[in-house]
Every structure is written in C-alpha cells, then in structure tokens.
Amino acid sequence: MDLFGHHLSNVAMKFIDEYTSKLDKELKYCILPDNDPRFGAFEDTGKFYVIGICSNVPGKSFEATLCHELYHAYQFSSGFPTVISGRQNADDLNKFTENLRSNILDLSADDAVRKYGIDDSFVMNRRYKSLKILSSSRFSEINDQFKEDLLSIDLVLDFHSIKDSNKILILNSLREYLPDVYRRYCLYQDKVNEFGYETPEGCFKIMGFIINEMDLWSYCSILYKNKKVTKGSYRRNIIMQECD
C-alpha cells in the first residue's frame, strides 16, 4: 500500500488492518502543513477520526508515525481518558494539560508500535538527544516554573525507552540541578508503575493523580467513560475501583 507517496511494509499494513478494524468511527488521513512542528497528529472530530502526517517525515519514520497515531484512534475507541482544559485557561496551562494527556497515552502507543516490530528508533533517539543537550547545559534552559512542570511529566515518556546507562547519567544531573523536578518525576513514575498505562483505568488514575498533586482540578477535568470527571468524582471513582 502507498500513502502520500510512501510505500508501507507488510508489518505496518498488518498493524493498520488490525487496529483500523477496532475503530468505532471512520478514519481519514491528511497531510500536515510544512510548518507544523509535529511529525504526526490525531484528532477526534466527533464524526470521524483524522490522522495527519507531516509530508517530509523520512523513510520508515513515516509508517512508525502513522501507526502511532492510529493507536491513539484505537485508544479513543476503547475508552481511554483525555484531559480537558477550561476555555478561559492560559496558554501555558492548556499546553501542560495537552502534554499530560499526550505523554501518558503515548506510553502504550510506543509499546504497541515497537512490539509489532515497527522501527521507531528515530523518535527514541530524538528524545535522548534532547535530554542529553539539556543535561550537558545543567538544565539551564529550564528556568521557570512552567518549564519545570512540563519537564516533570515529559520525563515519564522520554525515559520510557532510554537505555538504563544513559538514563542514570541524566537522572544524576537532574537530581543535582533540578531536585524538585527529579522528585516529581520519581513520584509520577512510581504511580505509572503502580497503576499501569496499558488500560483506560490505569491512565485515568495516572492523569488524575498528577492533576491532584498539582492542584489543577479548578482548571481542568478528565473525560472518562463519556463523563466529565472533576476532583470529587475522581476520588469517588478511585474509591469504587479500590473496593471492586
């Protein structure tokens, strides 16, 4: 199969066939604008799902990006949660909640693509290089609270596939120069390990824990099982799940 001038491998086609068959809405594809900073994007329009791919994504990176975004469509069809910001929120807060949603859902999307044997090393290498640059500069670019907040959740995803030896060096640097970010990263990672990110329930607990820990319930909520979950209903959901 060819898509936007790219020939897809048999492995990628098998992935696409399997997960497209599990969607609850029609799927459409589009090309992202050349100035879009993302390799790929996913959107639920309400009537159908849209996957956008940057036209200049090279080689096998194209099919890895495509399959990754397709898995997000599968997640939405399967009841995975998403974070909703209030309309009047500042751009920084909207960006944080979007990163929170994306990073937590990306954990299982990365796993799904990799387990199929689809090469996504370009993404992993890019994440590692970015962290290495930050570490070598003593994290000098992380110079305000918003950037620290973003980094604390970005690290959960960034470290997901980095080799342990590389991870240790960067974590030691993080602990020395940004101890609060290091503490929060460890806390969030512990909760990811405790709750699990492979299921809607696990992602719901992780997202809610981070929102709760940062006291953001006044600014955002979680859409889960077609219901808007706020601070009180989140706590009731957790209590009910613990009683099951």
BELBEL-V212002 format. One record per pair of residues at least 24 apart in sequence whose C-alpha atoms are under 8 Angstrom apart, sorted by the first residue. I is the first residue (numbers start at 1). J is the second residue. D is the distance in whole Angstrom. If there is no record, write none. Layout:
BEGIN
I;J;D, I;J;D
END
This chain:
BEGIN
4;31;8, 4;55;8, 6;59;8, 6;62;7, 8;63;6, 11;116;7, 11;117;7, 11;118;7, 12;63;6, 12;64;8, 12;67;7, 12;118;7, 15;67;7, 15;116;7, 16;67;7, 16;70;7, 19;70;7, 19;71;7, 19;74;6, 20;70;8, 20;74;8, 22;74;7, 22;77;8, 23;73;7, 23;74;6, 23;77;6, 24;77;6, 25;49;7, 25;77;8, 27;51;8, 29;53;8, 31;55;6, 39;65;7, 40;65;6, 40;66;7, 40;69;7, 41;69;6, 42;69;6, 42;70;8, 42;72;7, 42;73;7, 44;73;8, 49;73;7, 60;119;7, 60;120;8, 61;119;7, 61;120;7, 61;122;7, 63;118;8, 64;113;7, 64;118;6, 64;119;6, 64;120;6, 65;120;8, 67;113;7, 68;109;6, 68;110;7, 68;112;8, 68;113;6, 69;109;8, 71;109;6, 71;112;8, 72;105;7, 72;106;8, 72;109;7, 75;105;8, 78;200;8, 79;200;6, 79;224;7, 79;225;6, 79;226;8, 80;199;7, 80;200;4, 80;201;8, 80;203;7, 80;204;8, 80;224;7, 80;225;8, 81;200;6, 81;203;7, 81;204;6, 81;222;7, 81;223;6, 81;224;5, 81;225;7, 82;222;6, 82;223;5, 82;224;7, 83;207;8, 83;220;7, 83;221;6, 83;222;5, 83;223;6, 84;220;5, 84;221;5, 84;222;6, 84;223;7, 85;219;6, 85;220;4, 85;221;7, 86;219;6, 86;220;6, 89;219;7, 92;146;7, 96;149;8, 96;150;6, 97;220;8, 99;150;7, 99;153;8, 99;154;7, 100;153;7, 100;154;8, 100;207;7, 101;207;7, 103;153;7, 103;154;7, 103;156;8, 103;157;6, 104;157;7, 104;197;7, 104;203;7, 104;206;8, 104;207;8, 105;197;7, 105;203;7, 106;157;7, 107;157;6, 107;160;7, 107;197;7, 107;198;8, 108;197;6, 108;198;6, 124;158;8, 124;161;7, 124;162;7, 127;158;6, 128;158;7, 128;162;7, 131;170;7, 132;170;7, 135;170;6, 135;173;6, 135;174;7, 138;173;7, 138;174;8, 138;177;6, 139;174;7, 139;177;7, 139;178;8, 148;181;6, 149;181;7, 151;181;7, 152;181;5, 152;182;7, 152;184;6, 152;185;5, 153;185;7, 153;188;7, 155;185;7, 156;185;7, 156;188;7, 156;189;6, 205;238;7, 208;234;7
END
